[in-house]
Amino acid sequence: MNIRVLMAGLLLALLAGGARADIDAVPDARVDALLARASALRLAEDPQWLALLHVNRGGTSRDRGRSYVDDPGFFLARDGNADFAAELAATIRTLFAADAPAGDGAPACRFVARHRWLAARLGQPLPDALAACPAYAAWRGTVNAGRITLVFPGSYLNSPSSMFGHTLLRIDPPEGETATVWLSRAVSFGADTTGADGSLPYIWKGLAGGYAGYFQVEPYFGKIQHYGRMENRDLWEYPLDLDATETAFLVDHLWEVQQTRFDYYFFDENCSYRLLELLEVARPSLQLTDRWRFAEVPVNTIRSVREPGVAQQPLLRPSAERELRARIERLDPAQRDYALALMDDAAVAEDPQFRALPPERRADVLSTAHAGMVYRARKQQGRDPVRAQRSLVLLRELNALGINPGSEVPPVAAPESGHRTHRLALGGGTLADAGALDAGSEYAVLGIRGSYHDLLDPLDGYLPGAELEMFDIELHLRAGEAKLDHLDVANVFSLAPRDRFFPAWSWRVRGGFERALLPDLSMHTARHFEGGGGVAWQLGDGLLARAFVEGRLEHHGSHEHLLDAAAGPALGLTGQYARAAWSIDARALQFVDGFTRGEARAAAQWHLGRDWGVRAQLRWQGAGQGSNDREVMDAQLVLHRYF
């Protein structure tokens, strides 16, 4: 945040503090009459007043019954963040007093939406804020609001921060004007991080609310470049059914909160939750924040807005990678070879065999080669003269053909069409070697997952090859006793297929608790953190293979050390299809103390609709040290309900 923003915040806080000190100093009969009318109308309980103060009766586990705003400069009463009637009275006294200040910095120019709302409800004339407030007028001129669009930048493999997706609003010009998204403004909410924190402090602060969150208004074309080109994330754009009055009111409130601090929490008080609050300011009847949320996942924000019908059918703005893949799919193997060769040497365009291709085919190859060059160069800094010259040659060749191949992509399921992000598991299982482990071989399974998606869940609306789970817990109930099988605090799996066009790496990170065979060959809970990386290949439609090297740190009572380390190879094969998914995985771990553990799993899920599935799983675990070893086989059949 720059010094001008900080100075503006201090000025607003001082002005608000002065208003709090003086609002009761001078009796004003007109103001007293307005206060009486506001009391009779019970405006302090009006949903739109509460929305303007960011008070949500449902929402998260924090600040229930209080405003979510954490900036004292946002309130005109000393306890306005909790006493909404006092804040209403202070606002009326400040805005409608006979000697109310005017001009930039005055509360009337600071709280434009509040002023408009109160004037309408109390039947008072409203001064022209554009004439009375030069700073607001200048800002409002840059935000030429005609309609609002909700935008969902989707997930992207190999980018952990993007795997949940993101949400923002787009403010578009009115119909009839130069209505292009290149003139639109993007509204987003994010944490004010300096980038100096390491990974662990960043995670801790994000979970504990250690960062301040602020709304930002920026040109939308920058978001297209950042998300669609730099990060290769699809942009889903949902036009909102807000009328002109609601749209103008939302924009005016955005002016009120632009430099206002909110505590930022990764799980719930995040970009998506704040946008729901903005939409409730425009139309409180939506009641988007009434339901309590353990975690506000961006795709659930889309569902929340789609279900009452305020969001219309989306438009997909595909990423550069999706467009490039669509171009590649139109080429046969020989033509793909030409495209790859042209990316490195534009002189290949003079090859007689390439010239012999039909013009339409040459145009497809040239456009693919050019798109591939742009894709490769997306994160390079500065201008490369050699690459620029090569790109110019390809464009000249393409222009000479007079054919525009286009970049249409195959239909893609919208994000909200996928399964719900929480999951309940009910079923049963049996252990093949229960006699030495526990009394009785059969057990019941009870599990719940906080979010989000694994490789065997229904694929519609999610990225193939992507797995992101938070707080996945499974209990085994046997002989009247419940035992923890596993608790994955976080499990992130990115299978990005590697080929000649996309030389990507794949990786996995997982941490939590799980029952495992220990060095004494007992089965007990171990605390662990593991991760690894390697290569994944697309072997066919929906079929992914992988070869990884993985490492593991674990702690439990059977080891003499605080932590024990292991490493080893891991192989896997996964099939993801419309009605079913399956996987086969195996790995071998060699611990530094000589103990070895092998693991293998075969699993399949049949999708019984969007939010139901049946999963069968067979797990093997073997361990040994010296001449001692043990093997355990575990079979399960579980019903999954997504909610």
Stockholm file with secondary structure:
# STOCKHOLM 1.0

chainA/1-643         MNIRVLMAGLLLALLAGGARADIDAVPDARVDALLARASALRLAEDPQWLALLHVNRGGTSRDRGRSYVDDPGFFLARDGNADFAAELAATIRTLFAADAPAGDGAPACRFVARHRWLAARLGQPLPDALAACPAYAAWRGTVNAGRITLVFPGSYLNSPSSMFGHTLLRIDPPEGETATVWLSRAVSFGADTTGADGSLPYIWKGLAGGYAGYFQVEPYFGKIQHYGRMENRDLWEYPLDLDATETAFLVDHLWEVQQTRFDYYFFDENCSYRLLELLEVARPSLQLTDRWRFAEVPVNTIRSVREPGVAQQPLLRPSAERELRARIERLDPAQRDYALALMDDAAVAEDPQFRALPPERRADVLSTAHAGMVYRARKQQGRDPVRAQRSLVLLRELNALGINPGSEVPPVAAPESGHRTHRLALGGGTLADAGALDAGSEYAVLGIRGSYHDLLDPLDGYLPGAELEMFDIELHLRAGEAKLDHLDVANVFSLAPRDRFFPAWSWRVRGGFERALLPDLSMHTARHFEGGGGVAWQLGDGLLARAFVEGRLEHHGSHEHLLDAAAGPALGLTGQYARAAWSIDARALQFVDGFTRGEARAAAQWHLGRDWGVRAQLRWQGAGQGSNDREVMDAQLVLHRYF
#=GR chainA/1-643 SS CCHHHHHHHHHHHHHHHHHHHHTTTSCCHHHHHHHHHHHHTTGGGCHHHHHHTTBCSSSCSSSTTSBSBCCGGGCSSTTTTTCHHHHHHHHHHHHHCTTCCCSTTSHHHHCHHHHHHHHHHHTCCCCCHHHHCHHHHHHHHHSCCSEEEEEEECCCTTCGGGTTCCCEEEEECCTTSCCCGGGCEEEEEEECCCSCSCHHHHHHHHHHTCEEEEEEEEEHHHHIIIIIIISCCCEEEEEBCCCHHHHHHHHHHHHHHTTCCEEECSSSSSHHHHHHHHHHHHCGGGCTTCSCCSCCCHHHHHHHHHTTTCBCCCEEECCHHHHHHHHHHTSCHHHHHHHHHHHHCGGGGGCHHHHTSCHHHHHHHHHHHHHHHHHHTTTCCSCCHHHHHHHHHHHHHHHHHTCCCCCCCCCCCCGGGSCCSCEEEEEEEEETTGGGTSSCSEEEEEEEEEEEECTTSCCTTSCTTEEEEEEEEEEEEETTEEEEEEEEEEEEEECCBCCSSCCCCEEEEEEEEEEEECTTSCEEEEEEEEEEEEEEEEEETTEEEEEEEEEEEEECTTSSSSSEEEEEEEEEEEEECSSEEEEEEEEEEEETTSCEEEEEEEEEEEECSTTEEEEEEEEEEEEEETTEEEEEEEEEEEEEEEC
#=GC SS_cons         CCHHHHHHHHHHHHHHHHHHHHTTTSCCHHHHHHHHHHHHTTGGGCHHHHHHTTBCSSSCSSSTTSBSBCCGGGCSSTTTTTCHHHHHHHHHHHHHCTTCCCSTTSHHHHCHHHHHHHHHHHTCCCCCHHHHCHHHHHHHHHSCCSEEEEEEECCCTTCGGGTTCCCEEEEECCTTSCCCGGGCEEEEEEECCCSCSCHHHHHHHHHHTCEEEEEEEEEHHHHIIIIIIISCCCEEEEEBCCCHHHHHHHHHHHHHHTTCCEEECSSSSSHHHHHHHHHHHHCGGGCTTCSCCSCCCHHHHHHHHHTTTCBCCCEEECCHHHHHHHHHHTSCHHHHHHHHHHHHCGGGGGCHHHHTSCHHHHHHHHHHHHHHHHHHTTTCCSCCHHHHHHHHHHHHHHHHHTCCCCCCCCCCCCGGGSCCSCEEEEEEEEETTGGGTSSCSEEEEEEEEEEEECTTSCCTTSCTTEEEEEEEEEEEEETTEEEEEEEEEEEEEECCBCCSSCCCCEEEEEEEEEEEECTTSCEEEEEEEEEEEEEEEEEETTEEEEEEEEEEEEECTTSSSSSEEEEEEEEEEEEECSSEEEEEEEEEEEETTSCEEEEEEEEEEEECSTTEEEEEEEEEEEEEETTEEEEEEEEEEEEEEEC
//
